[in-house]
Amino acid sequence: MAGTFSPDYQNPATWRKLLWVKQDYPDNYVDTTFLEELQKNVNVRDYDYWTMVYQSGIITQHISSIVIFVALFIHYQQNAISAQQLICTGVASTTVGYFCWYLMVEHHAFERVRVLKSALFFFSTLLGLSPILKTLTSQTSDDTIWAMTCYCFLANVLSHDYAAQSGTRVKIPGSLSTNAAIFASVLLASRLDTNLDVFGFLSFAVEWFALFPIFRRHLQQLKTKQSIALTVVLQILCIALFFHVSKAVVILHLLGFCFLTFLCPYWLIWIQKYKNEIHGPWDEARPRLQKRARRYRKYP
């Protein structure tokens, strides 16, 4: 218990909140104004339910993209989809997405010729490495490959950057998240039959896990209706691709989608009433450092 004023002290000197000054008060003494600076729930935010439902779309979109990718691998391995079809689909989707991006961004910072040269160089290199990637895990059992793939996709989901960004700033997805997804794709590609299959699958993986997240985030920041439509389209693709593979996966995915989209926002708003955070003069002092603008010296 903190000390309070006692009648044993007759007309004492005024108490000051200074530890380095010797005063006629016990060390744990506080005056009657101590709790006047008490602040409760200073950092509580007022959440809007439907706004949070919309913002949860970036999470469900990312999870749906992984489910779609796994479904494509299953169909690809069962020869339901050919390498030529996957390559054409990836190229067409990337081209359409690039032009949509070009029209949405106000400041066109991309050069078409430069982008085309970079894409040709990258896919040519990937085509040359396809025979090596095909035999990369030839001595590894299938069970190990499936387990490592699950761990990589789990790391991708947990380390993905779900934060919002400004409308004109291009932010590349986190390296850990992207690398985990690409490594999982390489593991799956090593179980395909031909070099062309490996090339088509990995080229689609790069487009799906490196470029598509940038487009999704930018779309959610600027185009609300289009982002909602993209979420619905991804859910339909998940159901259509996995319906003939495993109906249990479809049901689990729909339940998870409803839980993340509708129940989690309501849960967060509901538990705010139990938040009890207090601040006062007993808090540790936090230094406020001013951000100084970096000055770069120009050399002739």
N, C-alpha and C positions, 0 to 999 in steps of 0.2 A: 504493500500500500504506500502510495506517495504521501509524504508528510504534508500536513496542513498547518495553518497558523495556530499557535498555542498561546493561552493567556499568560504563560511564563515569560513571554517576551513583552515588555512594556515599552511602547513607543520605539520600536526598533527602526533602524535605517531602512529606507526603501529598498525592497528586494529587486535585484536586476538579474536577468538571465545570462549571467557570465560565469563560467567555471573558473576562470583564472583570477577572479577577485575574491578575496576572503571576506565573507559576510557572516552576520550573526544568525544564520539559518542553517538547518541541516542540509546535507547534500541532496537529499531527495525531496526537498521542499518545492512546491508549486503554488502559485497564487490562484486567486479565483478566476482569472482570465485565461487559465490554461486551456480549457475546453472551448473557448470562444472561436478558436481557429480550427476546430474540428470540421472536416469535410467528408461527406459520405458519398460513395458512388460517383466520383468525379468523372471517371472514364466510361460510364455507362452510355451505350449508344442505343438510339431508337431505331430498331430494324423494321423495315417494311416487308411483309410476307412475300408478296408477289415479286418484289425486287430481288429478294434472296432466291426465290424459285428461278428467276431468270439467270442470275449469276451462277447458280449451281450447274447451269448448262455447260460451262467450260470443263467441269469434272466429268459429267456424263458423256460429253462428246469424246473426251480423251479415252475413257474406258471403252466406249463403243467402238472407237477406232482400233483398239487392240483386239476386241472380240471379232471385228470384221476381218482383220488381218489373219488371225488364227483360222477363221472359217475359210478364207481364201487359200491358205496353205493346205487345209484338208481337201478341198476340192481340187487344188492343183496337184496334190499327190495322187489323187484318185483319177487323174486325167480327165476330169470334168471341165477343166479350163486348160487351154494350151498356152505355151509360152508366148506365141505371137499375139494372142488375145490379151494377155496380161500386159505385154509391152505396149501395145496400141492403146489399151485403156489408160495406162499410166501416163503415156505421152499426151494423149488427148486431155486427160484431167489436168495435168500440169499446165498445158498450154491455155486451157480455159481459165484456170485459176490465176495464172500470171496476168492475163489480159483483164480479168476482173479486178485484180489487185492494182494494176496500172491505172484503171479508170477510177478506182476509189481513192487512191492516194493523190492529194493535191499537189505535193511537190514531187515531181517525177525525178527520183534520184538514181534510176536504173537506166543503163544503156542496153538496148536490145542486142546489139552486136556483141558486146562484152558478155552478156548473159548467155548468148548462144554459143560463143566460143568456150566458155567455162563448162557448159553442159556437155558439149561434144568431147572435150578433153576428159571430163570425169567419166562419162559412160564408155569411152574408148578404153580408159584404164581399167574400169570394172570388167569390161568384156575380156581383156587380156588376163585378168586375175581369176576369172571364173574357173578354169581348170584346177588352180591351186585351192580355191575355196571349196570346191566340190569334194576334194579328198582331205580336207583339213582335219576332220574328225572321223576318219575311216576306221580307226582302231578303238573308237569309243562306242560303248553300247547304246542302244536306243533309249533305255530307261534313264541313263545319265543325261542324254541330250534333252529329253522331255523335262527332267527335273531342273536342269540348268536354265532351260528356256523359261520355265515358270518363275524361277528366282529373278531372272533378268527382267521379265515383264513386270514383276512385283516391284523391283527397284525402279523401273521406269515410272510406274504410277505414283510411288511414294516420293520420288525426287523431282517430279515434273513441276515446273513453275506455273501455278494457277493464278498468280496475281494479275491484276489488270494493268494496262499500260496506256500511255498517251496515244492519241490517234495517229500522230505523224511519226512516231518513233518506232523503228524496226528493232525488235529484240529477238535475238536468236535463242531458241530453247536451251535449257541448261545442258551442259556437256555430259553430266552423269546420266541424266534421263535419256538423252539421245544416244549416247554410247551403249547404254544397256539395251535399248530397243534394237540398235543395229547389230549388236553382238548376238542377241536372241535370233535375229533374222539370219545371221551367218550360220548359227547352229542348225536352224531349220533347213536352210538351203543345202547344207552338207548331206541331207538325206534325200535329195532329188537325184534324178537319173542322168540327165544330160547337162552339158555346159550351158546350152541355151536356156534350159530351165533355171539354172542357177543365176544366170545373168538377168533374166526377166524378173525373177523373184526378188533379187537384191536391188535392182533398179527401182522396182515398185516400193520396196521397203524404205529406200532413201527418200523418195518422194512423199511417202506416207508419214514417216516419223520425223523428217527434218523440215520439209516445206509446208506440209498440211497444218501443223500446229501454229505456224506463224499466220497463215491465212485465217484459221479459226479465231485466233485471238483478235486479229484486226477486224474481222467481221463482227464479232461480238461487241467490240468497242464502238463501232460506227453504225452498224445496221442491225437494229433490234429484230425486226420481223424476219430478215434473212437468216439471222443466227438461230431463231426459233425454228424456222423451216429446216435448217441444216440439222438441228438436233432431232427433229422428227424423221428426216430422211435417214439419218444414221441408225435410228432405232428400227426403222422398217428394214434396212439392209441387214441388221443383226438377226432379226426374226427370219427373213427370207433365206439367208445363207445357212443358218443353223437349224432351221426347222426340220430338214430331212436328215440332219446329222445327229442331233440330240435334242429332243423336246424338253428334257430336264434343264439343259443349259438355257434354252429360251425362257423358260419359266423363272429360273433363278435370275437371269438378266433383267427381266421385266420387274421382278420384285425388288431387285437392287436399284433399278432406275426410279421406281416409285419412292423407295426409302430415301435415296439421296435428294431427289427433286422436291418431294412434298412433305415428308415427315421430318427430315433433318432441319429445314428452316423453321418449321413450327416448334420443334424441340428447342432450338436455340433461343427463340423468342420467349418460350415458356419458362426456361430456366433463368432468364434475366431477373425475374422478380426475387430470386433467392440470392442474388449477388449482394454482398455486403462488404464493400471495400472502404476503408477509412484512411484518411490522411490528416496529418496534423503537425504540430511543431516537433514531435518526437521523430519524424522521418529524418533519414540521413540526407545531408545536403548534397545536391546534385549540381556539379559545375556546368555552367552553360558556356560552351565554347563557340565562339563565332567562327563561321566558315569563311576562311579567307580565300579570295579568288587567286587561283594560281597564275603567276606571272611568268610567262615564258620569254626568255631573253632572245632577241633576234640577232643572229650573227650575219654579217654581210657575206 
